[in-house]
Amino acid sequence: MSYRAEYIWIDGTSPTAKLRSKTKIVSAGAPPTWGFDGSSTNQAEGHASDRVLEPVFTCPDPIRGGDDVLVLCEVLNTDGTAHASNTRSALGAVAQQFAQHRPLFGIEQEYTFFDGARPLGFPESGFPAPQGGYYCGVGADEIFGREIVEKHLDRCLAAGLEISGVNAEVMPGQWEFQVGPLSPLEVSDQLWVARWLLYRTAEEFGVSVTLDPKPVKGDWNGAGAHTNFSTEAMRTSYAAIIGACEALGEGSKPLDHVKNYGAGIDERLTGLHETAPWDEYTYGVSDRGASVRIPWQVEKDGKGYIEDRRPNANVDPYVVTRLIVDTCCTVLDKAGLV
């Protein structure tokens, strides 16, 4: 029996890559290597436009159902090498290098629904009531888009994705879902597929989704992708927790990370709205105004995880997980905290 395979990949659009997808009818067996026109996705020139789709993660298609599947792919050149836009390949190398640390991630994906040119729930002219009551709110006067959120959650679960929760955020039409805890490659693959399902589900309601880190200027929170991280040593030792926090603040590391944490990060990390300034690095217990937060329970238990609050909603998960693993595990290695 043939089935439909929806091939999903990340394109070469700059500064923020976009998701692309197309359908292949597969007669039998696993989804094969396929190809596409890279000249239409900012990944090739027209005179040599072929690019390769190499399946790396497959899950049930919760939209079409039956035997149909979603197929996340890496983009390769025709000689089999990783395309310049393929950030997954570099993460794979780092994850393998530090596999003995058994790193785990949980990523909190914030996003904003838009109805045309305005956030869902904003009046046609002017602004709604100030933020505050919308966060985890209830009621038609404060919550907008819940039916999309619930359908997206259902589909993520049906696809077998490790979604660990959803909640309304501080601005009308702004929501969050969380993926993980999972290994670096797993959390990144699943976050990209969950993003695709979000766009696809909102499409059915005539609503668009943006990962813009500052979708509304002024006194409104931005949208981030707070990234929770731990290693085996951090899950058993507070010294490793502090070691990871210190590692992220060493030398040029703060700026090395921030410049790769999503386009427009300076608009969001201003020191206001529960953010630290983009050009400063701090960490603290239960401090949502710090660059990196140590949850209060972690200090109490003397073990656990840390939350890097700097990544934008539009961050590439393959990049943020690679940077955090490389920076933190290098230092923990030297300290013998493995």
N, C-alpha and C positions, 0 to 999 in steps of 0.2 A: 504494500500500500504506500502510495506517495504521501508526502506531507509538506506543509509550508514552513520554511525557515526564514525568519526575519533577521537578516544580517545587519548588525549595528556596529558602527565604528565612529571614531573621533576624527574630525577633519583637521585641516591645517589653517583654519581661520585665526588671525591674530588681532588683538592680544588675547582673546578668549576663544578657545576652540568650540565648535558646535558639534552636535550629534547628527549623524546621517544614518539612514537605513533603507534597505530595499529587500524585496522578497524573492526567494528562489524556491522552486518546486523541486524537492529532492525525491527521487524515485525509491530509494532504499538506502539503508546504512546511515552513518554519521554525516553531518553536514560537511561537505568537502571545501577545500580551498577554492576561493572564487576571486573575482576581480572587479574593478570599477574604473571610471574615468576620473583620474586625479586632477585633470585640468579644470574640472567643475567644482572641486572641493579645496582649492588652494594647496594641492599636493603634487602637482606636476605641470609641466608645460605641454601645450597642445601637440607639439611635434614628437613627444615621447610620453603619452598620457596614461599608459596602463600602470595601475598599482594593484597590489595583491591584498586580499582579505584572508587572514589566517585565523580560523576559529580558536578561541582560547577559553571561552566560558559559555556553556549552553544551559538553558533552563526551560521549563514548560512556558508556552505562550498563554498567559491568562486572558488575553483578549479574544483570540481565535479559538482557544480550547483544543480538545481532541489530542491528536498526536503532534500538533504544530509546536514549534519551538522558537525561542529567541536565541540568537547566536552573536555574542560579543566577539569582535575580531581585533587583532592587531593589524596595523597597516605595514606592509613590507614593500620593498622595491622588487623589481622583477628578478633580481639576482639573489633574492632571499634574505638580504640584509634589512635591518629595521629602518623604516623611513624616518626622516628627520623629525616628523611630527609624532612619532611613536615614543611616548614617554614611559610606557609600560615596560619596555625592554630594559631601560636603565634601572627601574625599580627591581626587576627580577634579579639582576646581578647583585644589587645591594642586599636584598632580602636573603639571597643565598649566602652571601658573605657573612651575615650576622645571624644566620638561622639558629645558632646555639643559644641566642638570647630569647628566642621564642616571643618576638614582639607581637603585641595585639593592639588593635585600634578600634575605636568607636567614633564615628563621625556624625555630627549633628548638622544636617543639611537644612538651612533656612532658605526660604524662597518667597516670592510675592506673586499673587495672581493679579493680572491686569485685564480690565474690561475696556478694550480700545486703548485710549491714551491715558487712562487713569487707573489707579489701583482699585481692585474690586472692593466695593463698600464706600468709596469716596463719592461725595455728591458731585453733580455735574459742574457746579461752580463752588469755589471755596474749599474748605477743609472740614473733615469730621471733628468730633470732640478730641481733645488731646489724648495721646497714648496713655495707657494705664489699665483701663478696664478690659481691653481687648485680650490681654495675655491670659491664656487658658480660660477665656470667657465662655459664657453661655447666653444664648438669646439672639434673636434676629436683628436687634439693634447694635450688636457688637461683634457678631460672628458672620463671616462671609466666605462662602466656598466650601463649607463643611461636606456637602454631598460629593464634591470632587475629591476631597481628602479621604473620605471613607472608601470611595471606590478605588482610589489609588492604593490605599492600605490593603484592601481585599486582594487586589491584583498582585501586589508585592508578595503577600503571604502565599497566594496560589502558585506563584512562580518559584517558591522555595527560598526567597531572599530572607536574610537575617535582619529583618526590620524589628527594632526593639522598642519603638514608640513613636507617637505623633503628638503634637500640641499646637494650639494657636499661639502666635507670637504677639509682640507689643503694638503692631500697627494693623489697622484693618486690612484684610486680604493677605496678611503675612502669616506663614505657617512653617512648621519644621517637622522633619522626620529624622529618625536616627537609624544608622546601620552599624551592626557589630555587637559585641566585640569579635573581631576576626583578624586573621593574619594580614599583612600589608597588601598582598596581591588580591586576596579574597575581598577585603573591604572595599578596595578600589574598583574592582570589577563589578561588584554588586551595587556600589553607589552609582556608577555610570548607567547600569541597567535600570535602577530605580528612578534615576533622572529621566531616562527615555520613557518609562512607563508614566511618569508624571506629565510630561509634555503631551504624550499620546492620549492620556485620560482627559486632561483639560481641554484638548482639542475637540472632544466630543461635546463639550459644554459651550463651545465658542469662546473660551477663555484662554488667554496666553499666560505663560509662566516666565518670570525673569529671575535670574540669579544675580542681578545687578547688586553690588554691595551697598549702594546708597540710592534706592529707587525713588525716594522722595527727599528733596533737599530740605534743610531746616531742622526743626526740633523733632526729628523722628529717628528711631533706631535704624541702623543699617542692617544688612543681612550677612551673616557669617556662616562658617562651617567649622565650629569649634571642634577641635581634634583631640580626642582622649587617647592616651598612649601609656603602655606599660611594657616592661620586660619581665622575664621570670624573676630576676633579682628585685625589681621594683615591687613585685607582688608579694615579696617576702621580707623586704628590708627598707627602712626609711632612709638609710644612708644612700641607697640607690635612687630613691626619689629625689633627694637633694642633689645628688650627682647629676641626674638628668636635667634638673632645672638650671644648675650652674653651667652645664655643657651648652645649653641653648643660649646662654648669655656671654659665652667666651668670645673675645676678640671681635672679629667681623661677622660672627655667626648671626646675631640679630638681624642685620641688614641683608646678609646672604639669604636668610629665610624669607624675610618680609617682601623682598623684591620678587619672590617666586610664589607668593601666597595669594595671587589673584590681582588682575588689573583693577586700578582704582582704589587701592588699599588706603591711600592717604586720605581719601574722602570719608572713609569709614573709621579708621583708627585715628581719632582726633583727641582722645583723652576724655571725651564726653560719651554719653549713652553706653555706659558699661564697657568702655574700651580704654586701652592704654595708648598713648601717642605712638604713631608708627615708628618714630626714630628713637624711642626709648625702650629699654628692656627691664622689666621687673617681674618678680614672682612672689606669691604670698598665699597664705592659707585663707581659703574662703573669700578671696579678693577678686571680684569680677571686674575690677578696674585695673588689674594687673595683666601683663602679657601672658603669663602662665599662672593658672590657679591650681593650688593643691586643695582638693576637697577637705572639708573639716574632718570627715570620717577617716580620711587617709592619715591625717596627723594623729588622730585618736588611736587608730589601729596600729600605726607605725608601719604601714605597707599599703600598696594599692596602685594608683595611677595618677597622672597629671593631665591637665587640660590646657592645651595651647589655644588661646582664645583669639589669636591673630588671623588665622586663615579666613579669607573672604568666602562668601557663598559660591563665587565663580571659580574657586581654586580647582586645579587639576589634582584629584586624589592620588594619582600615581606620583606626582611631584612632591606633595606635602608629606606623604608617608616615607618616601625615599629620603628626603632631607632630615626628617626627625630620626629615623633609624640610623642613618649614617652619623649624624652629629652626636646623638646620645650614646649609641652603642660603642662608638670609637672611644669615648671617654670612660664609659663603664668597663670596657675591655681593659684599658690601662690601669684602672683601679682594682681590677680583679673581681668586679661585681657582675658575675655572669650567672 
